[in-house]
Amino acid sequence: MPTYITLADWTGEGIANAKESPRRLQQAREAASAHGGEITDFFMTMGEHDMVVVSQFPDDESCAKTMLKIGGSGSVRTQTLKAFTEDEYRDVMDAL
């Protein structure tokens, strides 16, 4: 399955209710599962972004649906990047 990296930042509402963040993460896991995906790694980070999420989905559409649902909660803003594994990267480079 394709891999995605999501950079997430709390909104004002999200940080005001930071204690609810673990519950919201569980809801995000359930949303991913409902679209055939899985959150494989989660990190709270310091720096430009508040969280980094690594996930896998069957396709871009499933990922987009999940991210829109999560963003619609009003607690986080997300930026999602499609990632290539090292093997996929090597295939791309070999094709040049």
C-alpha positions in Angstrom: 0.0 0.0 0.0 1.2 3.5 -0.6 2.7 5.4 2.3 1.8 8.9 3.3 3.5 11.3 5.7 1.2 13.9 7.3 2.5 17.0 9.1 -0.2 18.2 11.5 -0.6 21.3 13.6 -3.1 22.0 16.3 -5.6 24.8 15.7 -6.5 27.2 18.5 -9.3 24.8 19.4 -7.0 21.8 19.3 -4.4 23.2 21.6 -7.1 24.6 24.0 -8.3 21.0 24.3 -4.9 19.3 24.1 -5.8 16.8 26.8 -8.3 15.3 24.4 -5.6 14.8 21.8 -5.1 11.0 22.6 -8.8 10.4 22.1 -8.7 12.4 18.8 -5.7 10.2 17.7 -7.8 7.1 18.3 -10.6 8.6 16.2 -8.1 9.3 13.5 -7.0 5.7 13.6 -10.6 4.6 13.3 -11.2 7.0 10.3 -8.1 5.6 8.6 -9.4 2.0 9.2 -12.8 2.9 7.8 -11.1 3.9 4.5 -8.9 0.8 4.3 -5.9 2.5 5.8 -3.7 2.4 8.9 -1.8 4.8 10.9 1.5 3.0 11.3 3.5 5.6 13.2 2.7 8.8 15.2 5.1 11.3 16.7 4.5 14.5 18.7 7.2 16.8 17.5 8.9 20.1 18.5 9.6 22.6 15.9 7.6 23.9 12.9 4.9 21.1 13.2 3.2 19.7 16.2 2.8 16.1 15.0 4.0 13.7 12.3 1.9 10.8 11.2 2.9 8.0 8.9 0.1 6.0 7.4 -0.7 3.6 4.6 -3.8 3.6 2.4 -4.9 1.6 -0.6 -4.9 4.8 -2.8 -4.8 8.6 -2.8 -8.6 8.9 -2.7 -8.8 6.9 0.5 -6.1 9.0 2.1 -7.8 12.2 1.0 -11.2 11.2 2.4 -9.5 10.4 5.8 -7.5 13.6 5.9 -10.6 15.7 5.1 -12.5 14.0 7.9 -9.7 14.6 10.3 -9.3 18.2 9.2 -13.0 18.7 9.5 -12.9 18.1 13.2 -11.4 21.6 13.6 -8.6 20.5 15.9 -5.8 20.1 13.4 -4.6 21.4 10.1 -2.8 18.8 8.0 -0.4 18.7 5.1 0.0 15.2 3.6 2.9 14.0 1.4 2.9 10.9 -0.6 6.1 9.0 0.3 8.1 6.4 -1.7 9.9 3.6 0.1 13.6 3.0 -0.6 12.8 0.3 -3.1 10.2 2.5 -4.9 12.8 5.3 -4.9 15.4 3.0 -6.5 12.9 1.9 -9.2 12.2 5.5 -10.1 15.9 6.3 -10.2 16.6 3.2 -12.3 14.0 4.4 -14.8 15.9 7.6 -15.5 
